[in-house]
Amino acid sequence: MKKIYTLSAILAAFALQAQFTVTVQTPADFKDQDAILYTLNGSKDIIVTKEKIKNNTLTFKYPGHYMGMMKIYFPDSNNTVSFISENKNVNFKLNTQNNKVKDVIYLDEANDLMSKQQEGSQKKELILPALTQIKEYYKDNTDFGKALKTEIDRLSGTSASIDAAQHPFIAYYNTNYSKFLGNQSDPSKKVNQDEIINFLDKSGDMLESSSLLRPVLVAYLNSGGNTNVTGSVDKLLDRLKVETPRGQTVLSELIDIFDVYQMDEFKNKYLTQAKNLKCTINDRLASTLKSNANVEMGAVFPNTKFVSATNTTAKTLHDIKADKKVVVFWSSTCSHCESELPKLLEKYNELKAKNIQVVGLSLDVDKNSYTQKIAAFPWVNDSELRGWNSSYVDMYNVHATPTYFILDANNKIINKPDHVGDVLEYFKAK
């Protein structure tokens, strides 16, 4: 019995050593009480835990080893703060205005360093070209000319090298961002497909948590051109092996990329390949399969509970009774929605007369903007006011706005129009 107790004590001590803490100091007038901590897997945010703010301090205890991007989401105010973990304690302070995060002061070494480097990179990308352009109008021997030259030299300089032993994640991120994504405009520095494949194959766990995976995959697809997408993808998946966790995560990301860019032929090909896998499926690929299965033709459209729906007494989407429903995901900040929804509005009475109901589910964030916009929409409207953090995104595999679905009386998907014109044509209301 004593041996068991001793072993338990050792394991408990090890767990405590592996744990790090994320501490956030919030202003006294910050109204949010709840916050959610996320890690990253490829391009998907993964919920770790939810905590409450106590005495203007938010504390998360991470139970294991993690190096990579993290974020905290405040659902009440829709604030998001991103940061990194190098498996050490993280500490930062928020400055807010009208309950919106105005500034983040990083107090731990890693995040302070990463923040300054990111700021420097943005200045180099956005400001340096402008300074270089105006330099020819000022002589170097004038005070302004000297100051201008000093700033150009500073921004043109090579960033200080990072000690990989001290800051392994920052070194990993900087090195690979620079190599695979930072030299796209310089043909002499572009990497070839084999180099990218080798990177994707040999990288450790930080690849999934770095935020680099999707943009590197897009760069890989672009490097092969549009003529042989299948050949490029098959070559990559053959090297990575889709039976492995890395191969499945890459396959999942590729399916989503093809979905975003409406490359349906390739999306369907690799989605079918994923469905036919006989091995154990990892969580990342399982979530992609689930999202797509939810919105397949003939599937029952998943139900959702309304938050504060207008123009209806229904509590859920399925509670709305109609011969057919048009469900549209939109946002008041979406330019395409701005041009398409008025056309739907013109024909709404005609559709309603045929017992066709329209349900608008908004990916808005700002309540005032959303409220002003729906004042003109007589159909059912609802929103979680969480933008792309809304539950709709994963549940209904939404990658863009507007996105349309047409449902029958039993809430089965009978059509997935691309544009409002397709909706009206389906109902012969064009």
SEVO-245921 format. One line per field, with one value per residue (C-alpha): x, y, z; residue in one letter. Coordinates in pm, 1 decimal, decimal comma, always signed. Last residue first. Example, Ala and Ser with C-alpha at 12.3 -4.5 7.8 and 13.67 -1.06 7.14 Angstrom:
BEGIN
c1: (+1367,0  +1230,0)
c2: (-106,0  -450,0)
c3: (+714,0  +780,0)
res: (S  A)
//
This chain:
BEGIN
c1: (-3706,4  -3978,1  -3959,7  -3890,2  -3556,8  -3492,4  -3534,2  -3279,8  -3038,4  -3054,6  -2975,0  -2644,3  -2476,5  -2794,8  -2780,4  -3099,1  -3315,8  -3178,8  -3424,3  -3609,1  -3924,0  -4121,0  -3837,3  -3515,7  -3332,4  -2981,6  -2796,9  -2455,4  -2407,1  -2148,8  -1852,4  -1708,1  -2016,7  -1991,8  -2338,2  -2240,8  -1887,7  -1983,0  -2326,5  -2178,7  -2072,4  -1701,8  -1707,9  -1920,0  -2030,0  -2357,5  -2551,1  -2786,3  -3152,5  -3389,5  -3720,7  -3850,2  -3970,2  -3619,6  -3597,0  -3542,2  -3289,3  -3020,1  -3055,7  -3049,2  -2734,4  -2542,8  -2649,0  -2560,4  -2206,5  -2074,3  -2268,3  -2268,3  -2641,3  -2890,9  -3167,5  -3468,2  -3694,4  -4030,3  -4199,5  -4573,6  -4638,0  -4769,5  -4447,3  -4244,2  -4440,0  -4420,6  -4041,5  -3972,9  -3830,8  -3665,2  -3466,7  -3334,9  -3253,0  -3055,4  -2815,0  -2634,9  -2566,4  -2509,4  -2226,6  -2077,1  -2078,0  -2066,6  -2434,2  -2367,2  -2522,8  -2616,8  -2936,2  -3192,7  -3470,1  -3751,9  -4011,5  -4366,1  -4350,8  -4354,5  -4087,0  -4023,0  -3728,7  -3530,3  -3589,4  -3795,2  -4067,0  -4260,6  -4155,2  -4076,2  -3750,4  -3536,9  -3347,1  -3115,8  -3282,0  -3205,6  -3049,6  -3160,4  -2930,1  -3055,2  -3179,7  -2958,6  -3092,5  -2806,7  -2517,5  -2514,5  -2455,3  -2227,6  -1988,3  -1956,2  -1915,3  -1643,8  -1452,0  -1482,7  -1363,3  -1059,8  -941,9  -1040,0  -827,2  -982,3  -888,5  -827,1  -1075,8  -1069,3  -1359,9  -1504,2  -1166,2  -1132,1  -1484,9  -1392,5  -1084,4  -1279,7  -1567,5  -1334,3  -1142,0  -1447,7  -1602,5  -1322,0  -1538,3  -1233,4  -1346,8  -1448,7  -1118,4  -938,2  -1163,3  -1089,8  -717,8  -722,0  -885,3  -633,0  -349,3  -492,9  -534,3  -176,2  -40,0  -246,8  -124,5  -344,8  -343,1  +23,8  +245,2  +429,0  +121,2  -78,8  +166,4  +191,2  -186,3  -232,5  +7,8  -128,4  -485,5  -403,7  -240,7  -332,3  -392,6  -28,1  +196,2  +343,5  -7,1  -105,3  +204,5  +147,5  -208,0  -66,1  +181,2  -105,3  -301,6  -20,2  +140,0  -97,6  +177,2  -16,8  -29,9  +332,7  +448,2  +389,7  +710,2  +797,6  +936,2  +647,3  +518,8  +874,4  +963,0  +647,2  +733,3  +1085,7  +950,5  +702,4  +964,2  +1067,2  +1060,5  +1373,5  +1476,3  +1117,1  +1096,3  +731,5  +651,0  +945,9  +779,0  +561,8  +778,7  +1121,8  +1032,1  +733,3  +948,6  +1228,8  +1005,0  +764,3  +1030,2  +1241,1  +932,3  +836,4  +1180,0  +1244,0  +1544,5  +1696,4  +1599,6  +1792,2  +1626,0  +1819,3  +1769,9  +1568,9  +1768,9  +1784,8  +1559,4  +1342,6  +1644,4  +1808,1  +1482,1  +1446,8  +1801,3  +1756,6  +1439,4  +1604,3  +1895,3  +1658,6  +1452,6  +1760,7  +1889,1  +2218,3  +2050,4  +1846,9  +1471,8  +1248,9  +1419,8  +1329,0  +957,2  +944,9  +1171,1  +954,1  +640,2  +795,5  +918,6  +579,8  +360,1  +585,1  +862,2  +607,5  +419,3  +740,7  +839,1  +499,7  +525,9  +873,7  +759,9  +467,3  +683,2  +934,9  +666,1  +495,9  +811,8  +928,3  +606,2  +432,5  +243,0  +47,9  -263,5  -440,0  -788,9  -991,2  -1357,3  -1559,7  -1616,9  -1237,9  -1008,6  -646,6  -566,9  -268,9  -55,1  +102,5  +193,2  +366,9  +589,1  +513,9  +629,7  +279,3  +174,4  -81,1  -416,9  -684,6  -1046,9  -1327,7  -1686,2  -1823,9  -2017,4  -1815,4  -1469,0  -1232,1  -879,2  -632,2  -343,9  -69,2  +202,2  +392,0  +192,7  +283,3  +7,7  -252,6  -299,3  -414,4  -618,7  -637,1  -838,0  -784,6  -1007,0  -1093,1  -1217,8  -1279,1  -1450,7  -1301,4  -1373,7  -1146,6  -944,3  -1156,8  -980,3  -949,1  -917,3  -664,9  -413,7  -492,7  -485,8  -536,7  -835,1  -917,8  -1272,7  -1365,9  -1655,1  -1727,4  -1722,7  -1789,5  -1440,0  -1468,3  -1195,1  -954,2  -841,6  -520,9  -476,3  -287,3  -213,6  -57,5  +172,4  +145,1  +415,2  +569,9  +233,0  +173,7  +516,4  +436,2  +107,5  +284,2  +542,8  +273,9  +79,7  +392,1  +449,0  +89,4  +117,1  +442,1  +287,3  +0,0)
c2: (+3521,1  +3359,4  +3020,4  +2867,8  +2725,4  +3038,3  +3256,1  +3055,7  +3036,8  +3415,3  +3446,3  +3273,9  +2934,5  +2738,2  +2426,3  +2229,9  +1960,1  +1957,8  +1777,0  +1989,2  +1773,2  +2041,4  +2066,2  +2261,5  +2506,1  +2606,8  +2932,3  +3074,8  +3451,9  +3465,2  +3231,4  +2914,2  +2766,3  +2394,7  +2392,1  +2284,0  +2420,7  +2778,3  +2784,5  +2760,8  +3122,3  +3207,3  +3341,2  +3630,4  +3590,1  +3782,3  +3456,4  +3570,1  +3533,8  +3652,0  +3509,4  +3698,5  +4056,8  +4197,1  +4578,8  +4602,7  +4322,5  +4573,5  +4811,3  +4526,3  +4371,2  +4700,4  +4772,5  +4423,5  +4425,1  +4073,9  +3949,4  +3594,9  +3615,9  +3335,2  +3445,0  +3215,1  +3251,5  +3075,7  +2923,9  +2880,1  +2971,8  +3313,4  +3354,0  +3319,0  +3592,8  +3814,0  +3761,0  +3838,5  +4188,7  +4085,4  +3813,8  +4077,6  +4301,3  +4005,8  +3980,7  +4318,1  +4377,4  +4005,8  +4027,6  +4320,9  +4131,5  +4363,3  +4307,4  +3934,8  +3631,2  +3266,6  +3199,7  +2928,6  +2905,6  +2693,4  +2479,2  +2365,6  +2564,4  +2504,1  +2676,1  +2457,0  +2297,6  +2621,8  +2642,3  +2843,1  +2949,8  +3265,0  +3431,3  +3770,1  +3807,8  +3540,3  +3598,9  +3304,5  +3043,1  +2677,8  +2502,2  +2191,5  +2005,2  +1998,8  +1646,8  +1506,7  +1472,9  +1670,1  +1674,7  +1952,4  +1768,2  +1514,1  +1798,5  +1919,8  +1561,9  +1469,5  +1786,8  +1718,4  +1359,2  +1483,1  +1692,9  +1437,0  +1156,9  +871,2  +511,6  +317,9  +206,8  +528,9  +546,8  +871,5  +1044,4  +934,2  +1059,1  +1396,0  +1389,8  +1356,5  +1580,3  +1867,7  +1825,0  +1855,3  +2120,4  +2376,0  +2636,6  +2822,8  +2772,6  +2410,8  +2326,7  +2470,1  +2273,1  +1944,5  +2031,4  +2100,2  +1763,8  +1580,2  +1760,6  +1656,1  +1299,9  +1277,8  +1416,7  +1169,8  +875,7  +652,2  +924,2  +851,2  +1164,1  +1074,7  +941,6  +1239,7  +1483,9  +1308,4  +1265,8  +1636,5  +1746,4  +1499,9  +1600,6  +1969,3  +1916,7  +2207,3  +2475,3  +2534,7  +2312,8  +2596,3  +2727,2  +2400,5  +2412,2  +2779,2  +2688,5  +2405,4  +2646,2  +2887,9  +2603,4  +2460,8  +2781,3  +2852,7  +2717,5  +2452,1  +2187,1  +2246,0  +2254,2  +1878,8  +1796,3  +1878,7  +1599,2  +1530,6  +1885,5  +2014,7  +1735,8  +1804,7  +2175,1  +2104,6  +1861,0  +2118,6  +2385,1  +2678,2  +3034,8  +3235,3  +3315,1  +3392,8  +3677,1  +3778,3  +3469,6  +3522,7  +3527,9  +3218,5  +2906,2  +3017,0  +3322,7  +3153,4  +2847,9  +3026,6  +3270,2  +3004,5  +2754,8  +3022,4  +3160,2  +2808,9  +2712,1  +3028,2  +2974,4  +2674,6  +2816,4  +3137,9  +3388,0  +3583,7  +3957,8  +4070,4  +4162,6  +4532,7  +4709,1  +4858,3  +5007,7  +5127,9  +5292,8  +5456,7  +5593,6  +5718,6  +5906,0  +6060,8  +6179,5  +6318,4  +6492,3  +6662,8  +6751,9  +6603,9  +6299,2  +6515,8  +6463,0  +6389,7  +6058,3  +5926,3  +5941,8  +5596,4  +5427,3  +5553,9  +5418,9  +5076,3  +5057,2  +5134,3  +4833,8  +4525,8  +4649,8  +4797,5  +4469,2  +4274,3  +4504,4  +4465,8  +4088,1  +4096,0  +4316,2  +4085,4  +3772,3  +3922,1  +4034,8  +3698,6  +3504,9  +3728,7  +3738,7  +4073,2  +4120,0  +4445,9  +4408,6  +4717,4  +4838,2  +4537,9  +4639,7  +4703,6  +5069,4  +5107,7  +4831,7  +4784,0  +4420,0  +4282,6  +3981,9  +3677,8  +3340,6  +3073,3  +2841,8  +2568,2  +2798,3  +2938,5  +3205,1  +3485,4  +3584,1  +3796,2  +3779,6  +4010,6  +3910,8  +4118,1  +3838,9  +3558,2  +3662,0  +3446,7  +3364,5  +3250,9  +3010,8  +2962,5  +2709,2  +2501,8  +2279,2  +2030,9  +1940,3  +2055,0  +2418,1  +2622,9  +2927,2  +3238,6  +3555,8  +3847,4  +4148,5  +4010,4  +3685,8  +3642,0  +3313,0  +3015,3  +2795,7  +2514,5  +2376,7  +2456,1  +2371,3  +2637,0  +2483,2  +2601,2  +2322,5  +2231,3  +2540,9  +2591,4  +2771,4  +2926,3  +3049,4  +3352,7  +3437,1  +3742,6  +4021,2  +4374,0  +4523,8  +4824,6  +4706,5  +4652,2  +4294,9  +4113,7  +3786,8  +3484,4  +3174,8  +2905,4  +2615,7  +2247,6  +1992,7  +2031,9  +1982,6  +1666,6  +1533,2  +1593,1  +1406,9  +1116,0  +1099,8  +1113,0  +836,0  +621,6  +678,6  +583,4  +267,3  +173,4  +230,5  +0,0)
c3: (-6007,3  -5795,8  -5961,3  -5618,2  -5728,6  -5935,7  -5630,1  -5431,9  -5727,8  -5763,7  -5392,3  -5456,5  -5420,0  -5353,2  -5134,1  -5205,6  -5047,7  -4695,2  -4467,6  -4212,2  -4228,4  -4419,0  -4672,1  -4625,0  -4852,6  -4744,8  -4815,4  -4724,1  -4731,6  -4593,7  -4600,9  -4447,5  -4280,5  -4200,0  -4037,5  -3686,5  -3712,3  -3800,6  -3639,0  -3287,2  -3325,1  -3282,2  -3637,5  -3515,2  -3154,7  -3166,1  -3103,4  -3377,3  -3472,5  -3741,6  -3862,9  -4166,2  -4182,0  -4249,8  -4242,0  -3864,9  -3915,1  -4016,6  -3723,9  -3473,2  -3627,1  -3628,9  -3272,0  -3150,1  -3291,5  -3342,6  -3642,4  -3772,8  -3836,5  -3872,7  -4110,9  -4137,3  -4442,2  -4447,9  -4752,6  -4710,3  -5078,2  -4970,0  -4769,6  -5088,0  -5265,8  -4958,0  -4945,4  -5311,3  -5268,6  -4941,0  -5116,6  -5356,2  -5056,5  -4912,1  -5208,2  -5228,9  -4860,6  -4810,6  -5066,9  -4873,9  -4541,3  -4236,8  -4149,7  -4146,8  -4316,1  -4277,8  -4473,1  -4402,6  -4662,4  -4526,5  -4701,2  -4634,7  -4313,9  -3939,5  -3731,8  -3428,5  -3610,0  -3584,0  -3211,3  -2962,2  -3205,1  -3112,7  -3436,9  -3591,3  -3395,2  -3233,0  -2911,0  -2850,7  -3069,2  -3007,8  -3304,4  -3491,1  -3725,4  -4087,4  -4151,6  -4424,9  -4780,0  -4936,6  -4692,7  -4433,8  -4106,4  -4277,7  -4368,1  -4010,2  -3882,4  -4133,4  -4050,2  -3676,1  -3723,0  -3917,0  -3622,9  -3358,6  -3508,2  -3705,5  -3623,7  -3945,6  -4210,6  -4413,5  -4658,7  -4525,4  -4561,4  -4924,9  -4992,8  -4843,0  -5063,0  -5387,3  -5274,5  -5185,1  -5508,1  -5733,2  -5509,1  -5538,7  -5369,0  -5230,1  -4869,9  -4934,4  -5102,9  -4800,4  -4563,4  -4740,6  -4739,4  -4365,2  -4293,7  -4512,1  -4330,3  -3993,4  -4119,4  -4244,9  -3918,9  -3711,1  -3924,0  -4141,4  -4409,0  -4484,0  -4492,4  -4814,6  -4994,5  -4869,2  -5028,0  -5363,4  -5373,9  -5307,9  -5581,3  -5837,5  -5760,7  -5800,0  -6138,8  -6364,8  -6104,1  -6015,2  -5805,5  -5600,7  -5534,6  -5364,9  -5143,9  -5056,0  -4953,7  -4742,7  -4581,5  -4506,6  -4341,3  -4127,8  -4002,0  -3710,6  -3476,7  -3282,8  -3556,5  -3661,1  -3298,1  -3274,4  -3461,5  -3820,2  -4039,9  -4277,8  -4322,2  -4369,7  -4613,8  -4812,7  -4825,3  -4949,6  -5209,2  -5332,9  -5403,6  -5187,1  -5313,2  -5242,0  -5599,9  -5696,2  -5439,3  -5382,0  -5172,0  -4940,2  -4598,1  -4625,2  -4637,8  -4517,1  -4310,0  -4148,2  -4084,0  -3903,5  -3716,4  -3588,9  -3480,8  -3309,7  -3132,6  -3024,8  -2894,1  -2691,9  -2463,6  -2642,8  -2980,2  -2909,1  -3137,4  -3396,1  -3398,9  -3696,5  -4003,7  -4072,5  -4319,1  -4042,8  -3868,0  -4188,8  -4297,4  -3954,4  -3962,0  -4320,3  -4223,9  -3919,8  -4136,7  -4400,8  -4133,3  -3989,5  -4336,8  -4466,8  -4624,3  -4862,5  -4874,6  -5175,3  -5260,1  -4915,0  -4994,0  -5159,2  -4908,4  -4624,0  -4794,9  -4861,7  -4497,1  -4340,5  -4422,6  -4435,8  -4207,2  -3969,1  -3959,3  -3898,1  -3612,3  -3445,4  -3476,7  -3325,3  -3037,9  -2963,0  -2977,2  -2732,4  -2487,4  -2526,8  -2442,3  -2156,2  -1955,2  -1892,2  -2217,4  -2217,4  -2432,9  -2566,9  -2649,8  -2539,4  -2554,6  -2238,7  -2330,2  -2334,8  -2216,8  -2112,9  -2051,7  -1859,4  -1938,4  -1775,6  -1923,1  -1715,1  -1914,5  -2167,8  -2445,9  -2478,4  -2724,1  -2723,9  -2870,5  -2703,3  -2817,7  -2708,1  -2790,0  -2501,2  -2329,5  -2491,1  -2363,9  -2568,3  -2460,5  -2723,2  -2762,8  -3019,9  -2958,7  -2706,6  -2473,2  -2198,3  -1953,4  -1703,5  -1809,1  -1513,3  -1613,0  -1397,4  -1457,9  -1224,9  -1157,7  -811,7  -965,4  -1339,6  -1410,9  -1593,7  -1895,5  -2012,2  -2301,0  -2606,4  -2933,0  -3203,0  -3547,2  -3808,6  -3744,2  -3384,9  -3165,7  -2792,0  -2643,8  -2305,3  -2241,9  -2031,3  -1801,2  -1585,2  -1840,7  -1716,4  -1717,6  -1484,6  -1245,6  -1534,9  -1612,2  -1515,4  -1701,6  -1568,0  -1777,3  -1561,4  -1640,1  -1553,1  -1628,6  -1283,8  -1115,0  -1315,8  -1213,1  -845,8  -883,1  -1052,5  -773,5  -503,8  -673,6  -685,5  -311,4  -229,5  -436,8  -262,4  +81,6  +0,0)
res: (K  A  K  F  Y  E  L  V  D  G  V  H  D  P  K  N  I  I  K  N  N  A  D  L  I  F  Y  T  P  T  A  H  V  N  Y  M  D  V  Y  S  S  N  W  G  R  L  E  S  D  N  V  W  P  F  A  A  I  K  Q  T  Y  S  N  K  D  V  D  L  S  L  G  V  V  Q  I  N  K  A  K  L  E  N  Y  K  E  L  L  K  P  L  E  S  E  C  H  S  C  T  S  S  W  F  V  V  V  K  K  D  A  K  I  D  H  L  T  K  A  T  T  N  T  A  S  V  F  K  T  N  P  F  V  A  G  M  E  V  N  A  N  S  K  L  T  S  A  L  R  D  N  I  T  C  K  L  N  K  A  Q  T  L  Y  K  N  K  F  E  D  M  Q  Y  V  D  F  I  D  I  L  E  S  L  V  T  Q  G  R  P  T  E  V  K  L  R  D  L  L  K  D  V  S  G  T  V  N  T  N  G  G  S  N  L  Y  A  V  L  V  P  R  L  L  S  S  S  E  L  M  D  G  S  K  D  L  F  N  I  I  E  D  Q  N  V  K  K  S  P  D  S  Q  N  G  L  F  K  S  Y  N  T  N  Y  Y  A  I  F  P  H  Q  A  A  D  I  S  A  S  T  G  S  L  R  D  I  E  T  K  L  A  K  G  F  D  T  N  D  K  Y  Y  E  K  I  Q  T  L  A  P  L  I  L  E  K  K  Q  S  G  E  Q  Q  K  S  M  L  D  N  A  E  D  L  Y  I  V  D  K  V  K  N  N  Q  T  N  L  K  F  N  V  N  K  N  E  S  I  F  S  V  T  N  N  S  D  P  F  Y  I  K  M  M  G  M  Y  H  G  P  Y  K  F  T  L  T  N  N  K  I  K  E  K  T  V  I  I  D  K  S  G  N  L  T  Y  L  I  A  D  Q  D  K  F  D  A  P  T  Q  V  T  V  T  F  Q  A  Q  L  A  F  A  A  L  I  A  S  L  T  Y  I  K  K  M)
//
